[in-house]
Amino acid sequence: MARQSPYPPELRRRAVRMVAEVRPDYPSEWSAMKAVATKLGVKHAETVRSWVRQDQVDAGARLGTTTEDSVELKRLKRENAELRRANEILKAAAGFFAAELDRPHRY
């Protein structure tokens, strides 16, 4: 199960917006991210950096897996695992019933 973020989605969106707004005031994007992280009480500037990068991917400005694709991929992986378990159960049941048919029966 995925770990829940301690930061609400609105804080993430606000941080991304703030980085875009204050970027011209700083010599680099990283320094703008550090400043925004400090202002919003985010423990690590790297967290803000990952939010900004993911937002860029979701907007199509950067290559990568979008949030929507990631959610779909996780759903498909869970479904695949469930189907594999069901197949194993069916194989075991088929083996059991095949063995029953091979046994000699008294009538």
C-alpha positions in Angstrom: 0.0 0.0 0.0 1.3 3.5 -0.9 2.4 5.8 1.8 0.1 8.8 2.5 1.7 12.2 2.0 1.7 14.4 5.1 1.1 17.4 2.7 -2.4 18.0 1.4 -3.0 18.3 -2.4 -3.8 22.0 -2.1 -0.4 22.7 -0.5 1.2 20.9 -3.4 -0.7 23.0 -6.0 0.1 26.2 -4.1 3.8 25.3 -3.9 4.0 24.7 -7.6 2.2 28.0 -8.4 4.5 29.9 -6.0 7.7 28.5 -7.6 6.4 29.7 -11.0 5.6 33.1 -9.6 8.8 33.8 -7.6 11.2 32.1 -10.1 12.2 35.5 -11.7 13.2 36.8 -8.3 15.9 34.1 -7.7 19.1 33.2 -9.6 18.0 29.6 -10.1 14.9 27.5 -10.0 16.4 25.5 -7.2 16.8 28.5 -5.0 13.2 29.5 -5.7 12.1 26.0 -4.7 14.1 26.2 -1.5 12.6 29.5 -0.6 9.0 28.3 -1.3 9.7 25.1 0.8 10.8 27.3 3.7 7.8 29.7 3.4 5.3 26.8 3.3 6.9 24.7 6.0 7.9 21.9 3.7 10.7 20.0 5.4 12.8 19.3 2.3 13.1 21.5 -0.8 13.5 18.2 -2.8 9.9 17.5 -2.0 8.9 20.8 -3.7 11.2 20.0 -6.6 9.5 16.6 -7.2 6.0 18.3 -7.1 7.2 20.9 -9.7 8.7 18.2 -11.9 5.5 16.0 -11.7 3.4 19.0 -12.6 5.6 19.6 -15.6 5.1 16.0 -16.7 1.4 16.2 -16.2 1.2 19.4 -18.3 3.2 17.7 -21.1 6.2 20.1 -20.7 8.5 17.3 -19.6 8.9 13.6 -20.4 7.8 11.1 -17.9 4.9 9.1 -16.5 1.9 11.3 -15.8 0.0 11.0 -12.5 -3.0 9.6 -14.4 -0.9 6.9 -16.2 0.7 6.0 -12.9 -2.7 5.5 -11.2 -3.8 3.3 -14.1 -0.6 1.3 -14.1 -1.0 0.6 -10.3 -4.7 -0.5 -10.9 -3.6 -2.8 -13.8 -0.8 -4.3 -11.7 -3.3 -5.1 -8.8 -5.7 -6.6 -11.3 -2.9 -8.7 -12.9 -1.9 -10.0 -9.5 -5.5 -10.9 -8.7 -5.9 -12.8 -12.0 -2.6 -14.7 -11.4 -3.9 -15.8 -8.0 -7.2 -16.9 -9.5 -5.3 -18.9 -12.2 -3.3 -20.7 -9.6 -6.4 -21.6 -7.7 -8.0 -22.9 -10.9 -4.9 -24.9 -11.8 -4.8 -26.5 -8.4 -8.6 -27.4 -8.7 -8.1 -28.8 -12.2 -5.2 -31.0 -10.9 -7.4 -32.2 -8.0 -10.3 -33.2 -10.2 -8.0 -34.8 -12.8 -6.5 -37.0 -10.1 -10.1 -38.0 -9.1 -10.9 -39.1 -12.6 -7.7 -41.2 -12.8 -8.6 -43.2 -9.7 -10.3 -46.6 -10.2 -13.8 -46.5 -8.9 -15.9 -49.4 -7.6 -19.4 -49.5 -8.9 
